Amino acid sequence: MPRMKAEELKLDELIRFSDGLISLQGRRLILHDIRAFAHLRKDLLEDVGPVPARKILTRFGYFQGQEDAAAMKRIFEWDNLEEWLRAGPAMQSLQGLAKVTINSFQLDQAQEHLHMEVSWRDSCEAVEHLATFGAAEAPVCWSLAGYASGYASFCLGKEVVFIEDQCLATGKKLCTATGRDVDSWDQELGEHTAYFQQVGIGKEVLKLSEELKQSEMKLARQRWRTDQLEKKSKPAFFEVHSPAFEQVIDLATRVARYDSSVVITGESGVGKEILAQHIHRCSTRAENAFVAVSCAALPETLLNSELFGHKAGSFTGAQRDRIGLFEEADGGTIFLDEIGEIPVALQTKLLRALQEREIIRVGENRPRKVDVRILAATNSNLAQSVREGSFREDLYYRLRVIEIEIPPLRNRTEDILPLARYFIARFSARFDKPNVHLDAKCLNYLQDYRWPGNVRELENAMERAVVLCNKGAIQLEHLPPGVLHPTADTSPALFSPQRSLAEVEHEHILRALDWANGNKSQTAKILGISTATLWRKLKKPEE
């Protein structure tokens, strides 16, 4: 099972802010202003000279990098050494030291050889040096180089030295650095080793240098700009990381501009209606109505009236004329969920609506024109239903002009954390609980769990966590017990040819009911069925 990725690190999940205390999983931090660091740097250069000043700042960065590497190892179970090493540049970015990009990465773990090239865009040291002293003759990002060296040395278990190749302070467009283990540097290391050796200086200066921490202002602005660009360039409803779901979003976005019918398939709870809403928002019909209806939620007579409307007096209780959902969605999109459950008698009327773009209300003979795009979804095998005669073949092919299959969440684990954060933000706003975020200890549990209920189960789990959370950070105890302690009882059953489909379905329903603490409405929501269907399926399957 894939573990945490370095690129998925989030500042608010790592660091906890409270009155008088900022901590990274028990390690106390200090937030400091960049100008204070600039004054400290100036005093060091003037009081002790350039060489000792560079040694102090390099060693400070080195110790900071080692501490962060140790924290990353303590908090996360990395898949491999490479991912742990890549987390160092990510942490530098999160702390506002620079926007770090890894340009080249080569690791020979067996030989303990590392070659790494990075870019430091908007380096805090280079920017402040320019503002305080003007242009420099040589690179000045001493603490950044120290940090990168200390972090990588701790991970590799062998001394690694980063040397800045070019610097913004010398007139270059950005700062770049190369890091290698000491055995790979040969003669190029030269005088640089002296700056990593410990120096003796007054405790007051060391204390001041240890207070170096960056403000989040620059990071917040960078995130805001990135979010704005993403909203313009990618109209997805949440951040997508997995290649599998990237393809789904790309296909959905491309077909959205055309009025072709689309069938969305996938397991219960994967987010078929959400994808349908995304298609609608990306279409030329976005300004008009999006109307969703579950074809399994109503009996045939009521579904007929619900979809196509009725004339007053056409049946008992029809006291006045009523338009159906097709007319309500005129000019927009209608989403037919669980299309495989639609009764055969209504399939003919649906086919007419597709082909002729007209409907007939119950109790009338006069056709009414409608301009509606139809999106449908199912978690059943429609092709099998066609073979069995329970679904019209002509309707099947008319609906299935384009088919989009959403993979289950267990097959796209890269999307679990973005989805969890998306739901947390949504529920935080709904429940007026600002600044709720995941504690870093929760992340591996969320990624390791198989999520049999898919996105719907994850959404419910995050709602539960936000409700139970009372101090801003969602802790392990706020997650559902099944996520923290998955057992054989909550895992998919092993295949057995002796078990009927009805038995397997019944067992899955009972597990969902247990997960929802016996709440049948919640269970039906998890399973993507109506409460009436749940009651019927809860009957013991025939032997």
C-alpha positions in Angstrom: 0.0 0.0 0.0 1.5 3.4 -1.0 2.6 5.5 1.9 2.8 9.3 2.4 4.5 11.2 -0.5 6.8 14.1 0.1 4.8 16.3 -2.3 1.7 15.7 -0.1 3.1 17.4 3.0 0.8 20.2 4.3 1.9 22.8 6.9 -1.3 22.8 8.9 -1.2 19.0 9.3 2.3 19.1 10.6 2.3 22.1 12.9 -0.1 23.0 15.7 -0.6 26.6 16.7 -1.8 27.6 20.2 -1.3 30.5 22.6 2.3 30.6 23.6 3.2 27.4 21.8 3.9 26.3 18.2 4.8 22.6 17.9 5.6 20.0 15.2 4.4 16.8 16.8 5.8 17.6 20.2 8.9 19.6 18.9 8.6 23.2 19.9 9.1 25.8 17.1 9.5 29.6 17.0 8.0 31.9 14.4 10.3 34.8 13.5 10.3 37.7 11.1 12.7 37.7 8.1 13.8 41.2 8.9 15.0 40.1 12.3 17.1 37.5 10.6 18.5 40.1 8.2 19.6 42.2 11.2 21.2 39.2 12.9 23.0 38.4 9.7 24.3 42.0 9.4 25.5 42.0 13.0 27.3 38.7 12.5 29.1 39.9 9.4 30.1 43.1 11.0 31.1 41.8 14.4 32.7 38.4 13.7 33.6 38.7 10.0 32.4 37.0 6.9 34.0 33.5 7.4 32.8 33.0 11.0 29.4 34.4 10.1 29.0 32.0 7.2 30.1 29.1 9.5 27.5 30.0 12.1 24.6 30.3 9.7 25.6 27.2 7.8 25.8 25.2 11.0 22.5 26.6 12.1 20.8 25.5 8.9 22.6 22.1 9.2 21.1 21.5 12.7 17.7 22.6 11.6 17.8 20.2 8.6 18.8 17.3 10.9 15.9 18.1 13.3 13.4 18.1 10.4 14.8 14.9 9.0 14.4 13.2 12.4 10.8 14.5 12.7 9.9 13.2 9.3 11.2 9.8 10.2 9.3 9.8 13.5 6.0 10.9 12.1 5.8 9.0 8.8 6.6 5.5 7.5 8.2 6.3 4.2 8.0 3.8 1.4 11.7 4.3 0.6 14.7 6.4 1.3 14.2 8.5 -1.8 10.8 9.7 -0.6 12.2 10.6 2.8 15.0 12.6 1.1 12.6 14.4 -1.1 10.7 15.5 1.9 13.6 17.8 2.9 13.1 20.3 0.0 9.3 20.1 0.6 9.9 21.1 4.2 12.1 24.0 3.1 9.2 25.2 0.9 6.6 24.8 3.6 8.7 26.8 6.1 9.0 29.7 3.6 12.8 29.5 3.2 12.4 29.2 -0.6 10.3 27.6 -3.3 12.4 24.5 -3.7 12.3 22.4 -6.9 14.3 19.2 -7.3 15.9 19.3 -10.8 17.9 16.1 -10.6 17.9 13.1 -8.2 20.2 10.1 -8.3 20.5 7.7 -5.4 22.6 4.5 -5.1 21.4 3.3 -1.7 23.7 0.3 -1.7 26.8 2.4 -2.2 25.5 5.3 -0.1 26.0 7.7 -3.1 23.7 10.7 -3.6 23.6 13.3 -6.3 20.9 15.9 -6.0 20.4 19.3 -7.8 17.8 21.8 -6.5 16.6 25.3 -7.3 15.7 27.8 -4.6 13.3 30.3 -6.0 12.8 33.5 -3.9 15.4 32.5 -1.4 14.8 34.4 1.8 18.6 34.8 2.4 19.3 36.1 -1.1 16.4 38.5 -1.1 17.3 40.0 2.3 21.0 40.1 1.4 20.1 42.2 -1.7 17.9 44.5 0.4 20.5 45.0 3.1 23.8 44.9 1.4 23.1 45.0 -2.3 24.6 42.7 -4.9 27.1 40.0 -3.7 30.2 38.6 -5.4 29.5 35.0 -4.3 26.4 32.9 -3.3 24.9 33.9 0.1 22.3 31.2 0.8 24.4 29.7 3.6 21.7 28.4 6.0 19.7 26.9 3.0 22.8 25.0 2.0 23.4 24.0 5.6 19.8 22.8 6.0 19.9 20.7 2.8 23.2 19.2 3.9 22.0 18.4 7.4 18.7 16.9 6.3 20.3 14.7 3.6 23.1 13.6 5.9 20.7 12.4 8.6 18.7 10.4 6.0 21.6 8.9 4.2 23.6 8.2 7.4 26.6 9.6 5.7 27.9 13.2 5.4 26.3 15.1 2.4 27.3 18.6 1.4 25.3 21.0 -0.7 27.1 23.7 -2.5 25.3 26.7 -4.0 26.2 27.0 -7.7 24.5 30.3 -8.5 22.6 32.9 -6.5 19.9 35.5 -6.9 22.1 37.9 -4.8 24.9 37.7 -7.5 22.5 38.7 -10.3 21.2 35.3 -11.4 17.5 34.6 -12.0 17.3 32.1 -9.2 19.5 30.1 -6.8 20.7 26.6 -7.5 22.7 24.1 -5.5 24.2 20.7 -6.0 24.4 18.1 -3.2 26.6 15.0 -3.0 27.9 12.6 -0.4 31.4 13.5 0.6 32.9 10.5 -1.3 31.4 11.7 -4.6 32.7 15.3 -4.4 36.4 14.5 -5.0 38.4 17.7 -5.2 35.4 20.0 -5.9 34.5 20.2 -2.2 37.6 22.2 -1.3 37.1 25.0 1.2 33.4 24.4 1.6 34.0 21.7 4.2 35.3 24.3 6.6 31.9 26.0 6.8 30.3 22.8 8.1 32.8 22.4 11.0 31.7 23.5 14.4 32.9 26.9 15.5 33.1 28.4 19.0 31.2 31.6 19.6 29.2 33.1 22.4 26.0 31.4 23.6 24.0 34.6 23.0 24.7 34.6 19.2 23.8 30.9 19.0 20.6 31.5 20.9 19.7 34.3 18.5 20.5 32.2 15.5 18.3 29.3 16.8 15.3 31.7 16.8 15.3 31.8 13.0 11.9 30.8 11.6 10.0 32.1 8.7 6.6 33.7 8.5 3.9 32.0 6.5 3.0 35.2 4.6 4.9 34.4 1.5 3.7 30.8 1.5 0.1 31.9 1.9 0.4 34.3 -1.1 2.0 31.5 -3.2 -0.8 29.1 -2.4 -3.4 31.7 -3.2 -1.9 32.4 -6.6 -1.5 28.7 -7.3 -5.2 28.1 -6.3 -6.3 30.9 -8.7 -4.3 29.4 -11.6 -5.6 25.9 -10.9 -9.2 27.2 -10.8 -8.8 28.8 -14.2 -6.8 26.0 -15.9 -8.4 22.9 -14.3 -12.1 23.0 -13.5 -12.0 19.8 -11.3 -14.1 19.9 -8.2 -11.2 19.0 -6.0 -7.5 18.5 -6.3 -6.6 15.3 -8.2 -3.3 13.4 -7.9 -3.9 9.9 -9.2 -3.2 9.3 -13.0 -6.3 7.1 -13.1 -8.7 9.8 -11.9 -6.8 12.5 -13.9 -7.9 10.5 -17.0 -11.5 10.4 -15.7 -11.6 14.2 -15.2 -9.9 14.8 -18.5 -12.4 12.7 -20.4 -15.4 14.2 -18.5 -14.2 17.7 -19.2 -13.7 17.0 -22.9 -17.1 15.5 -23.4 -18.8 18.1 -21.3 -19.0 20.6 -24.1 -21.1 18.3 -26.3 -24.6 17.1 -25.7 -23.9 13.4 -26.1 -25.4 11.1 -23.5 -23.0 9.7 -20.9 -23.2 6.7 -18.7 -21.0 6.9 -15.6 -20.1 3.5 -14.0 -18.3 2.4 -10.9 -18.8 1.0 -7.4 -21.3 2.5 -5.0 -20.0 5.6 -3.4 -17.2 6.4 -5.9 -18.8 9.9 -6.7 -20.8 9.3 -9.8 -23.2 12.2 -9.1 -20.3 14.5 -8.3 -18.7 13.7 -11.7 -22.1 14.3 -13.3 -22.2 17.8 -11.7 -18.7 18.5 -12.9 -19.8 17.6 -16.5 -22.8 19.9 -16.1 -20.6 22.8 -14.8 -18.2 22.5 -17.7 -20.9 22.4 -20.3 -22.7 25.1 -22.2 -25.8 24.3 -20.0 -24.0 25.3 -16.8 -26.2 28.3 -16.2 -29.4 26.2 -16.3 -30.7 23.5 -13.9 -29.0 20.3 -12.9 -31.7 17.9 -11.8 -30.8 14.5 -10.2 -33.2 11.6 -9.5 -32.6 8.1 -8.2 -34.4 5.6 -10.4 -34.4 3.0 -7.5 -35.9 5.3 -4.9 -39.5 5.3 -6.2 -42.0 2.7 -7.4 -42.8 2.6 -11.1 -46.1 4.7 -10.8 -44.5 7.5 -8.8 -41.3 7.5 -10.9 -43.3 7.9 -14.1 -45.0 11.0 -12.7 -41.8 12.3 -11.2 -39.9 12.1 -14.5 -42.6 13.1 -17.0 -45.2 14.9 -14.9 -48.9 14.3 -14.8 -52.3 15.8 -15.6 -54.8 16.6 -12.8 -57.1 13.6 -12.1 -54.9 11.1 -14.0 -54.6 9.0 -10.8 -55.7 9.2 -7.1 -54.0 12.1 -5.4 -53.3 14.0 -8.7 -55.2 17.1 -7.7 -53.5 19.5 -10.2 -51.2 19.5 -13.2 -47.6 18.9 -12.3 -44.5 19.2 -14.5 -41.9 16.4 -14.3 -38.2 16.5 -13.8 -37.5 16.5 -17.5 -39.5 19.7 -18.0 -37.9 21.2 -14.8 -34.5 20.5 -16.3 -35.4 22.0 -19.7 -32.3 23.8 -21.0 -30.1 22.0 -18.5 -29.1 18.5 -17.5 -31.0 15.6 -15.9 -29.0 13.0 -14.0 -30.6 9.5 -13.8 -28.8 7.6 -11.0 -29.2 3.8 -10.7 -30.5 3.7 -14.3 -30.3 -0.1 -14.2 -33.2 -0.1 -11.8 -35.7 1.8 -14.1 -38.7 -0.4 -14.8 -39.0 -1.8 -18.3 -42.3 0.0 -18.9 -40.7 3.4 -18.4 -37.7 2.5 -20.6 -39.8 3.1 -23.8 -40.7 6.6 -22.6 -37.1 7.4 -21.7 -36.0 6.2 -25.1 -38.5 8.6 -26.7 -37.2 11.5 -24.6 -33.7 10.7 -25.8 -34.5 10.2 -29.5 -37.3 12.7 -30.1 -36.5 15.1 -27.3 -40.1 15.1 -26.2 -42.1 13.7 -23.2 -45.8 12.9 -22.5 -47.2 13.6 -19.1 -49.2 10.9 -17.3 -52.8 11.2 -18.3 -52.1 13.2 -21.5 -51.6 12.3 -25.1 -50.0 15.5 -26.2 -46.1 15.3 -26.5 -44.1 18.2 -25.1 -40.7 19.2 -26.4 -37.8 19.3 -24.0 -34.2 20.3 -24.4 -32.4 18.2 -21.9 -29.0 16.5 -21.8 -29.2 13.1 -20.1 -26.4 11.8 -17.9 -26.9 8.4 -16.3 -25.1 6.3 -13.7 -25.1 2.7 -12.5 -23.1 0.3 -10.3 -24.6 -2.7 -12.1 -23.7 -4.4 -15.3 -26.0 -3.0 -17.9 -24.7 -5.2 -20.7 -25.7 -8.3 -18.5 -29.1 -6.7 -17.9 -29.5 -6.4 -21.7 -28.7 -10.1 -22.2 -31.1 -11.0 -19.5 -33.9 -9.0 -21.1 -34.4 -6.6 -18.2 -32.9 -3.6 -20.0 -33.7 -2.5 -23.6 -30.9 -2.9 -25.9 -31.7 0.1 -28.0 -31.9 2.3 -24.8 -28.6 0.8 -23.6 -26.8 1.9 -26.8 -28.6 5.3 -26.9 -27.6 6.1 -23.4 -24.1 4.7 -23.7 -22.8 7.0 -26.3 -19.9 7.7 -24.0 -19.1 5.6 -20.9 -16.9 6.9 -18.1 -15.8 4.4 -15.4 -14.7 5.8 -12.1 -12.1 3.5 -10.4 -12.7 2.7 -6.7 -10.8 4.7 -4.1 -8.6 1.8 -3.1 -7.1 1.9 -6.7 -6.3 5.6 -6.5 -4.8 6.1 -3.1 -3.2 9.4 -4.2 -6.6 11.0 -4.1 -7.4 10.0 -0.5 -5.7 12.9 1.2 -6.9 15.6 -1.3 -10.4 14.3 -0.9 -10.2 14.2 2.9 -8.9 17.8 3.0 -11.7 18.9 0.6 -14.4 17.3 2.8 -12.8 18.7 6.0 -12.9 22.3 4.5 -16.5 21.8 3.5 -17.7 20.5 6.8 -15.6 23.0 8.7 -17.5 25.8 6.9 -20.9 24.1 7.3 -20.4 23.6 11.1 -18.7 26.9 11.7 -15.6 25.3 13.0 -12.8 27.3 11.3 -9.2 26.0 10.9 -9.9 22.3 11.3 -7.2 20.2 9.8 -5.7 16.7 9.9 -3.0 15.9 12.4 -0.1 14.3 10.6 -0.5 11.0 12.5 -3.8 10.4 10.7 -2.4 10.4 7.2 -1.0 6.9 7.0 -4.2 5.4 8.5 -6.3 7.2 5.9 -4.1 5.9 3.1 -3.8 2.4 4.4 -7.5 1.8 4.8 -9.3 0.2 1.8 -12.4 2.4 1.9 -15.0 -0.3 0.8 -17.6 2.5 0.8 -15.3 4.6 -1.5 -15.7 8.4 -1.5 -19.0 8.4 0.3 -17.5 6.5 3.2 -14.5 8.9 3.3 -16.9 11.8 3.3 -18.9 10.4 6.2 -15.7 9.7 8.1 -14.5 13.2 7.6 -17.9 14.6 8.7 -17.6 12.5 11.9 -14.1 13.7 12.5 -15.0 17.4 12.1 -18.0 17.0 14.5 -15.9 15.2 17.2 -12.9 17.5 16.8 -12.9 20.3 19.3 -9.3 21.8 19.2 -8.7 22.4 15.5 -6.7 19.3 14.8 -8.3 16.0 13.9 -6.6 13.3 16.0 -6.6 9.5 15.7 -9.4 9.2 18.2 -11.7 11.2 15.9 -11.4 8.7 13.0 -13.9 5.8 12.8 -12.6 2.7 14.7 -12.7 0.6 11.5 -10.2 3.0 9.9 -7.8 2.7 12.8 -8.2 -1.1 13.4 -9.4 -2.8 10.2 -10.0 -6.5 10.9 -10.9 -9.5 8.8 -14.6 -8.7 9.6 -14.3 -5.4 7.8 -12.1 -6.6 4.9 -13.5 -7.9 1.6 -14.3 -11.6 2.0 -12.1 -14.2 0.3 -13.7 -15.6 -2.8 -15.6 -18.9 -2.3 -17.6 -20.6 -5.1 -19.9 -21.9 -2.5 -21.2 -18.5 -1.5 -24.1 -17.0 -3.6 -24.2 -13.5 -4.8 -27.1 -12.8 -2.4 -25.1 -14.0 0.5 -22.1 -11.8 -0.4 -24.4 -8.8 -0.8 -26.2 -9.5 2.5 -22.9 -9.7 4.3 -21.7 -6.4 2.9 -25.0 -4.7 3.9 -24.6 -6.0 7.4 -21.0 -4.7 7.6 -22.2 -1.2 6.4 -25.0 -1.3 9.0 -22.6 -2.1 11.7 -20.2 0.7 10.6 -23.1 3.1 10.8 -24.0 1.9 14.3 -27.3 0.6 13.2 -28.5 3.8 11.6 -30.4 2.6 8.5 -30.7 6.0 6.8 -26.9 6.4 7.1 -26.4 2.8 5.9 -28.6 3.4 2.8 -26.6 6.6 2.1 -23.3 4.6 2.3 -24.6 1.9 0.0 -26.1 4.3 -2.4 -29.6 2.8 -2.2 -32.9 4.0 -0.8 -34.1 3.1 2.7 -36.9 1.1 1.3 -34.4 -1.0 -0.8 -32.3 -1.4 2.3 -35.2 -2.8 4.3 -35.9 -5.3 1.5 -32.3 -6.4 1.1 -31.9 -6.9 4.9 -34.1 -9.9 4.7 -32.0 -13.1 5.1 -31.0 -14.3 1.6 -32.5 -17.6 0.5 -30.3 -20.6 1.1 
